[in-house]
Amino acid sequence: MNYLVEENYDAKPAGERLRQLLEGPGIVRMPGAHNGLAALQAKAAGFEAIYLSGAAMTASMGLPDLGILTLNDVLFFTRQIVRASGLPVLVDADTGFGEVLNVMHTVRSLEEAGAAAIQIEDQVLPKKCGHLNDKKLASPQDMAAKVAAARKARRSLVIVARTDAAADEGLEKAIDRARLYVQAGADAIFPEALTTGEMFREFASAMGTTALLANMTEFGKSPNMTAETLQDLGYRMVIWPVSSLRVANFSQGLLYAELAKAGTAAAMIDRMQTRAELYDLIDLKGYETLDANIVASRLPLILRS
């Protein structure tokens, strides 16, 4: 998609477009995309929304997911994915980059960058990946205040409140937190690191009609379930947050090992995206045609008096 051409974009705000998807009959599938090119590949595969993971952003920068990201880092990733794909993007904003006023600034900044939704979690800094141990939780009231601040600041942004409480406080307390966050203004709830299918079922049953998000990250605490299974349980969104980065990193590791051993990448050619495939994906021809059309156009003559 050529982002320089206005008619390529839907006039509706991204948050409204995501809400339309959530009102549809099927679960909204959001693969993680760690950069603009990955977002283009997700779109080409037929996905209608994208997830931008904090863990994927930090890992792509060579950093651990410990709340080191700044808001400007997140905005950089958000802009490139929105520009590349034009799809609604749910952005992981960790703990909101501060307290209530900071959360409001984060919401406005993400909307300006074109995000469709924000995810805020109820940890305190230094936060951790949701599938690690010894996470430190904010009080339910402090998190609810952040959710209320996000609700007050947003124009169309969908607010997803994540709770990490199940691991340390138990499922019942996690559900209590989730209900409080909905009362504070959350549009959807993300229960992190549920460890069994039955926990997913119980959480959905307790939350009634509240929109729920399921995290199907690999190598974590949650069982691997299909989108269809999660939909049957009552979940409205599913993410695979770091899958694209993991696959890309694994392949890059093989390439560098081969280069170090053989001094050539010849053995990896059949695992590479070709030049033609890359140019087609990024629409090189479309950009070149646009450039040629603009350069060839004649400007109006300025008549001298």
C-alpha positions in Angstrom: 0.0 0.0 0.0 1.4 3.4 -1.0 0.9 5.5 2.1 1.6 8.7 0.2 -1.7 8.5 -1.6 -4.6 9.7 0.5 -7.3 7.6 -1.3 -5.6 4.5 -0.1 -6.7 5.2 3.5 -10.1 4.7 5.1 -11.5 8.0 6.3 -12.8 6.4 9.5 -10.5 6.6 12.6 -8.6 3.4 13.3 -10.4 2.9 16.6 -13.8 2.9 14.9 -12.5 0.4 12.3 -11.4 -1.9 15.0 -14.7 -1.6 16.8 -16.4 -2.7 13.6 -14.3 -5.8 13.5 -15.1 -6.5 17.1 -18.8 -6.3 16.4 -18.4 -8.9 13.6 -19.3 -12.6 14.0 -15.8 -14.0 14.3 -12.8 -13.6 16.7 -10.4 -10.8 15.6 -7.1 -12.4 14.8 -4.1 -10.1 15.5 -0.7 -11.4 14.6 2.2 -9.5 16.0 4.2 -7.4 13.5 7.6 -6.2 14.7 8.1 -3.7 11.8 6.5 -2.3 8.7 7.5 -5.1 6.4 6.1 -7.8 8.8 2.9 -5.8 8.8 2.7 -5.8 5.0 3.2 -9.6 5.1 0.4 -10.0 7.7 -1.9 -7.9 5.5 -1.0 -9.9 2.4 -1.9 -13.1 4.3 -5.4 -11.7 4.8 -5.3 -10.4 8.4 -7.4 -7.3 9.2 -5.7 -6.1 12.3 -2.3 -6.2 13.9 -0.7 -6.3 17.3 2.4 -4.4 18.3 4.1 -6.1 21.2 6.3 -4.3 23.7 8.5 -7.5 24.0 8.9 -7.6 20.2 9.8 -3.9 20.1 12.4 -4.2 22.8 13.9 -7.4 21.5 14.2 -5.9 18.0 16.3 -3.1 19.7 18.4 -5.7 21.4 16.9 -5.0 24.8 14.9 -7.0 27.4 11.3 -6.3 28.1 11.7 -4.5 31.4 10.0 -1.2 30.8 13.0 0.3 29.1 11.1 1.4 26.1 10.2 5.1 25.9 7.0 6.5 24.4 9.0 7.9 21.5 10.3 4.4 20.7 6.7 3.0 20.7 5.5 5.9 18.4 8.3 5.1 15.9 7.2 1.5 15.6 3.5 2.4 15.6 3.9 5.0 12.7 5.8 2.6 10.5 3.3 -0.2 10.9 0.3 2.0 10.4 1.9 3.6 7.3 2.9 0.3 5.8 -0.3 -1.6 6.3 -3.2 0.9 7.0 -4.6 -1.8 9.3 -6.0 -1.1 12.8 -3.1 -1.7 15.3 -3.4 -2.6 19.0 -0.3 -1.1 20.7 1.2 -2.5 23.8 2.0 0.6 26.0 3.3 -1.3 29.0 2.2 0.6 32.1 1.3 3.7 30.2 4.6 5.5 30.7 3.8 7.1 34.0 0.7 8.0 36.1 -2.6 9.4 35.0 -1.5 12.5 33.1 1.3 10.5 31.4 -1.3 7.9 30.4 -3.5 10.7 28.9 -0.5 12.0 26.9 0.3 8.5 25.8 -3.3 8.0 24.5 -3.3 11.2 22.6 0.1 10.5 21.1 -0.9 7.0 20.0 -4.0 8.4 18.3 -2.0 11.0 16.5 0.3 8.2 15.3 -2.7 6.3 13.9 -3.1 3.5 16.5 -6.5 1.9 16.9 -6.1 0.6 20.4 -3.9 0.8 23.5 -3.1 -1.9 26.0 -2.1 -1.0 29.5 -1.1 -3.5 32.2 -1.4 -3.5 36.0 2.3 -4.0 36.8 4.7 -1.5 38.3 8.2 -0.8 37.0 10.4 -2.5 36.3 7.7 -4.5 34.6 8.2 -8.0 33.2 7.0 -10.2 30.4 3.6 -11.5 31.5 4.8 -15.1 31.4 7.7 -14.6 33.8 7.6 -15.0 37.6 7.9 -12.5 40.4 5.9 -9.7 38.7 5.0 -6.7 40.9 1.4 -5.6 40.7 0.0 -2.1 41.0 -3.0 -1.7 43.3 -6.4 -2.2 41.6 -7.3 1.4 42.4 -4.1 2.8 40.8 -4.7 0.8 37.6 -8.3 1.8 37.5 -7.3 5.4 37.7 -5.0 4.9 34.7 -7.9 3.3 32.7 -10.2 6.2 33.6 -7.5 8.6 32.5 -7.2 6.8 29.2 -10.9 6.8 28.7 -11.1 10.6 29.4 -8.3 11.4 26.9 -9.2 9.1 24.0 -11.2 10.2 21.0 -11.8 6.8 19.3 -9.0 4.6 20.7 -10.0 1.2 22.0 -8.8 0.7 25.6 -7.6 -2.8 26.5 -6.8 -3.3 30.2 -4.4 -6.2 30.9 -4.3 -7.9 34.3 -1.3 -10.0 35.4 -3.0 -10.9 38.7 -3.9 -14.5 38.0 -0.3 -15.8 38.7 0.1 -14.2 42.1 -3.3 -13.4 43.4 -5.4 -16.2 41.8 -8.1 -16.2 39.2 -10.8 -14.8 41.4 -8.8 -11.7 42.3 -7.9 -11.3 38.6 -11.6 -11.3 37.7 -12.3 -8.7 40.5 -9.6 -6.5 39.0 -11.0 -7.0 35.5 -14.5 -5.9 36.6 -13.1 -2.8 38.3 -11.2 -1.9 35.1 -14.4 -2.3 33.0 -16.2 0.0 35.5 -13.3 2.5 35.1 -13.8 2.6 31.3 -11.9 -0.3 29.7 -13.4 -1.5 26.4 -11.8 -4.9 26.7 -9.9 -7.1 29.1 -6.7 -9.0 28.6 -6.2 -11.7 31.2 -2.5 -12.6 31.0 -0.7 -15.9 31.6 -3.8 -18.1 32.3 -2.4 -21.6 32.6 -5.2 -24.0 31.6 -8.1 -24.1 29.1 -10.4 -24.2 32.1 -9.0 -20.9 33.4 -9.7 -19.3 30.1 -13.3 -20.7 30.2 -13.9 -19.5 33.8 -12.6 -16.1 33.1 -14.8 -15.7 30.1 -17.9 -17.0 31.9 -17.3 -14.5 34.8 -16.9 -11.5 32.5 -20.1 -12.0 30.6 -20.4 -9.8 27.5 -17.1 -7.9 28.1 -14.7 -8.2 25.1 -11.8 -10.4 26.0 -8.3 -10.8 24.5 -6.4 -14.1 24.6 -2.6 -14.3 24.3 -1.2 -17.3 22.4 2.4 -16.5 22.8 4.9 -19.4 22.4 7.1 -20.8 25.2 4.8 -19.3 27.9 2.5 -20.5 30.6 -0.7 -20.6 28.5 -1.8 -23.7 26.5 -1.7 -23.4 22.8 -5.3 -23.1 21.6 -6.7 -22.3 18.1 -8.6 -19.1 17.3 -11.7 -21.1 16.8 -11.4 -22.7 20.3 -11.0 -19.3 21.9 -13.9 -17.9 20.0 -16.1 -20.8 21.3 -15.0 -19.9 24.8 -16.1 -16.3 24.3 -13.0 -14.4 23.4 -13.2 -11.6 20.9 -9.5 -11.1 20.1 -6.4 -13.3 19.9 -2.8 -12.3 19.5 0.4 -14.0 18.6 2.6 -11.2 19.8 6.2 -12.3 19.2 5.8 -15.1 16.6 7.0 -13.1 13.6 10.1 -11.9 15.5 10.9 -15.4 16.7 10.7 -16.8 13.2 12.8 -14.0 11.7 15.4 -14.2 14.4 15.7 -18.0 14.0 16.2 -17.6 10.3 18.8 -14.8 10.7 20.7 -17.0 13.2 21.0 -19.7 10.6 22.2 -17.2 8.0 24.9 -15.8 10.1 26.1 -19.2 11.2 26.3 -20.2 7.5 28.2 -17.1 6.6 30.6 -17.6 9.4 31.2 -21.2 8.4 31.2 -21.1 4.6 32.0 -17.5 3.8 28.9 -17.4 1.4 25.2 -17.3 1.7 24.7 -19.6 -1.3 23.3 -22.4 0.8 20.5 -20.1 2.2 19.3 -18.8 -1.2 16.3 -21.1 -1.3 15.2 -19.8 2.2 15.3 -16.2 1.1 12.6 -13.8 -0.1 13.6 -13.0 -3.7 14.3 -9.5 -4.9 11.1 -9.6 -7.0 9.0 -10.8 -4.1 10.3 -8.0 -1.9 9.7 -5.3 -4.5 6.2 -6.6 -5.0 5.5 -6.6 -1.3 6.7 -3.0 -0.8 5.0 -1.9 -4.0 8.2 -0.5 -5.6 6.4 -0.2 -9.0 3.6 1.8 -7.5 5.9 4.3 -5.9 7.9 4.6 -9.1 4.8 5.2 -11.1 3.6 7.8 -8.6 7.0 9.5 -8.9 6.9 9.5 -12.7 3.4 10.8 -12.8 4.2 13.7 -10.5 7.4 14.6 -12.3 5.8 14.4 -15.7 2.9 16.7 -14.7 3.0 20.3 -15.9 2.6 23.1 -13.4 0.3 26.0 -14.4 2.1 28.7 -16.3 2.7 31.9 -14.4 1.8 34.8 -16.7 4.0 37.9 -16.5 2.1 41.2 -16.4 
